[in-house]
Amino acid sequence: MVQYASLISRKRDLIYFIFFAIHLPIIFLVDTVPLLPSILQTNLSHQIRSFYIETYHDKFFSEPAPAWFSTFIAMELVYHAPLSLWALGALLRGKTA
């Protein structure tokens, strides 16, 4: 069995791990809220999303959003979220391939 170095000792991997770990909650609590089924939409996600919109005045999240933006968010849900989950596991295990 191959021993892998700790994530803490692999600085670049640690930065990537933090990047993906930060993005997963953002994907599910801010970006994809309108596309999620109502059973998966929480009060917390609506509060965080509202705070984000009110604070940063992001034109993509205000109504009406550009027509292409919902497709972009759907791609984030279908591609970015699973990839981020996979990357977190792979980085934690220390596998390079």
C-alpha positions as CSV (number, residue, x, y, z in Angstrom):
1,M,0.0,0.0,0.0
2,V,1.4,3.4,-1.0
3,Q,1.6,6.1,1.7
4,Y,0.7,9.6,0.5
5,A,1.9,12.8,2.1
6,S,-0.4,14.7,4.4
7,L,-2.6,17.4,2.7
8,I,-1.1,20.0,5.0
9,S,2.4,19.2,3.6
10,R,1.2,19.5,0.0
11,K,0.7,23.3,-0.2
12,R,-0.7,23.4,-3.8
13,D,-3.1,20.6,-3.1
14,L,-4.2,22.4,0.1
15,I,-5.0,25.5,-1.9
16,Y,-7.0,23.5,-4.4
17,F,-8.8,21.7,-1.6
18,I,-9.8,25.0,0.0
19,F,-10.9,26.4,-3.4
20,F,-13.2,23.4,-4.0
21,A,-14.4,23.3,-0.4
22,I,-15.4,27.0,-0.5
23,H,-17.2,26.6,-3.8
24,L,-19.5,23.7,-2.9
25,P,-21.5,25.6,-0.3
26,I,-21.6,28.6,-2.6
27,I,-23.0,26.4,-5.5
28,F,-25.8,25.0,-3.3
29,L,-26.6,28.0,-1.1
30,V,-26.3,30.9,-3.6
31,D,-25.9,30.0,-7.2
32,T,-28.3,27.1,-7.9
33,V,-31.1,28.0,-5.5
34,P,-33.6,28.9,-8.2
35,L,-33.0,25.6,-10.1
36,L,-33.2,23.3,-7.0
37,P,-36.5,21.6,-6.2
38,S,-38.3,23.4,-3.4
39,I,-37.7,20.6,-1.0
40,L,-33.9,21.3,-1.3
41,Q,-34.3,25.1,-0.9
42,T,-33.8,26.1,2.7
43,N,-34.6,29.3,4.5
44,L,-30.8,29.7,5.0
45,S,-30.1,29.5,1.3
46,H,-32.7,32.2,0.5
47,Q,-31.3,34.4,3.2
48,I,-27.7,34.0,2.0
49,R,-28.8,34.6,-1.6
50,S,-30.8,37.7,-0.7
51,F,-27.9,39.0,1.4
52,Y,-25.5,38.5,-1.6
53,I,-27.8,40.2,-4.0
54,E,-28.5,43.2,-1.7
55,T,-24.8,43.6,-0.8
56,Y,-23.1,43.2,-4.1
57,H,-25.9,44.2,-6.5
58,D,-24.9,41.3,-8.9
59,K,-26.8,41.9,-12.1
60,F,-26.8,38.3,-13.0
61,F,-28.8,37.4,-9.8
62,S,-31.3,40.2,-10.0
63,E,-34.5,39.9,-12.0
64,P,-34.6,39.5,-14.9
65,A,-31.4,37.5,-15.3
66,P,-29.9,37.1,-18.7
67,A,-31.5,34.3,-20.7
68,W,-28.2,32.3,-20.9
69,F,-27.5,32.6,-17.2
70,S,-29.9,29.8,-16.1
71,T,-28.1,27.4,-18.5
72,F,-24.8,28.5,-17.0
73,I,-26.1,27.8,-13.5
74,A,-27.5,24.4,-14.6
75,M,-24.0,23.5,-16.0
76,E,-22.6,24.5,-12.7
77,L,-25.0,22.1,-10.9
78,V,-24.4,19.3,-13.3
79,Y,-20.7,19.6,-13.9
80,H,-18.9,21.9,-11.3
81,A,-20.6,20.4,-8.2
82,P,-19.8,16.7,-9.0
83,L,-16.3,17.6,-10.1
84,S,-15.7,19.6,-6.9
85,L,-16.9,16.6,-4.8
86,W,-14.6,14.3,-6.7
87,A,-11.7,16.7,-6.4
88,L,-12.1,17.1,-2.6
89,G,-11.9,13.3,-2.2
90,A,-9.0,12.9,-4.6
91,L,-7.0,15.7,-3.0
92,L,-7.7,14.4,0.5
93,R,-6.5,10.9,-0.5
94,G,-3.4,12.4,-2.2
95,K,-4.0,10.5,-5.5
96,T,-2.6,12.2,-8.6
97,A,-4.5,10.3,-11.2
